[in-house]
């Protein structure tokens, strides 16, 4: 059967977007490898990974920003999620994204309520980035920002 022209145009656009997303992920993967493989053996072992994460947290504490390559990874992850409105993700959409990262649904919903002030602030990329920064810097036990990972 012949695909209607409108669907063909939309499908072509989606293919381009998927290809760009794939290229972005590849770029951030290679950036991570360049940063993380300190001894240049072609592998990132646990110690090297922890060093990368410590550098990220140190940068957050000093400048309140992620390294460019890591911020780009967060942008790609956020944009890879199919929100009805990227400028205002719903609680269900946010929870679905975090569930795909193996985060408990109830913990994701609590985090959404906390960071959006119970829906008063729209969950856009800027708020998501703020959420990720607070996630890395938070040291309060049982806090919603911990996503239940400290239990």
N, C-alpha and C positions, 0 to 999 in steps of 0.2 A: 504494500500500500504506500501511497505517497503521503509524506508528512506535510501537514500544512506549513506554508512559508513562515508563519509566525513562530511555530514550534521549532522549525529548523534553525531560525535565527537565534532563538533562545538557547537551543542545544549547542550551537556553535559557540555562543558566548560562554556558556558553562564549561565547555571543553577548554577554552582559552583560560578561564579563571582557574580551573583545576590544574592546568599545566603551570601557570604562574605560582600557584600555591605549592605545588610539588618542587618547583625551582627554589622558592623561598625556604622550604624545609631543608632542601639539600644544602643551600648556602649556610643556614644556621647549624646544620649538622657538621659541616666541614669547619665552620668557625669554632664550634665546640671542640672538635678534634684538635684543632691548632692550639687552642687555649688549654685544653685538658691533658693532652699527652705530653707532659713535662719532660719525660725521658726519651721521647720520640721513638718508642718501641712499637708503635702502631696500635697500642691498646691503652685504654683509660682504665686503670685499676682503681680500687676503692680509695686508696690514699690520694691519688690524683683527682678523683671526683670530689672528694671532701675538700681538697685544696681549692678547687674551682668554686664550690659552694661557699666556702669561707671568704674567698675573694669577692664574691657577689654580695655577701652580707656586709663585709667591710665597706665596700663601695656604697651600699645603701645607707649605712650608718654615717659615712663621711659626707656624701653628696645627695642622699635621698633619691638616687636614680640607679637603675640597672645598667650594666654595660650594654652598649648598643646592640651587640649580637644577641644578648639574652632578652632585651626588650623586643627585638624583632621576632624572636621565637614566640613570646607571649602574644604579640600582635597576630602572628600567623595562626596560633592556636585559637585565639578569639574569633578571628575572621573565618576560620575553617568551620566553626559552628554555624548551623543554619538557623539564625534568629529571624523571626518575622520582621523585627526592626532592630538593626544593629545598634541603634542609638538608645534603645531602651529594652534590654532583654528582660523577659519575665522571670519570675522565681522558678517556674517549671523549666524554662529553657536553661537558666543558669545551673539548676540542679542536674539536669540531663547532661550538660557539659562536664560537670564535676563527677557525675556517676561514671562517665566514660573514662575517667582517670582513676577509677576504683575508690572514689570517695562515697561514703554513706549518704543516702538521700536526705535523711533528717539533718545530718551535720551540714550538708550543702545549703539546705533551706535556712538553717539558723545563721549561717554565715551571710547569706543573701539579706536576711532581715537586719542583721547587724550593720553591714556595710551600706545598705540603702536606707537605713533608718526606717525600717518597716515599709519600704516602698515609696518613701517621700522623695528620694533621689533616684533619678533614672540610672539603670545599670548600663552604662555605655563603656567604651574601651577605656576612657580615662579613669572611671571608677573601678573597673576591673584591674587596671594597672596599680591603682592605689591599694586595692584589696591584696594583690600579690605582694606588694612591698610590705604591707602590714603583716601578712602571713609569715614572711621571712623574718621579720623583726620582733614579732610578738613573743614574749616570754612569760605570759600569764597562764598558769595551768587552767585547763578546762574552759578556755576562752573560745567563743564561736569561731574566731579566726583560725584556730588550730585544726579545724575540720575533723575533730574527733581523733586525730592522729597521735595525740599525747595520752591516750587511754590505754 
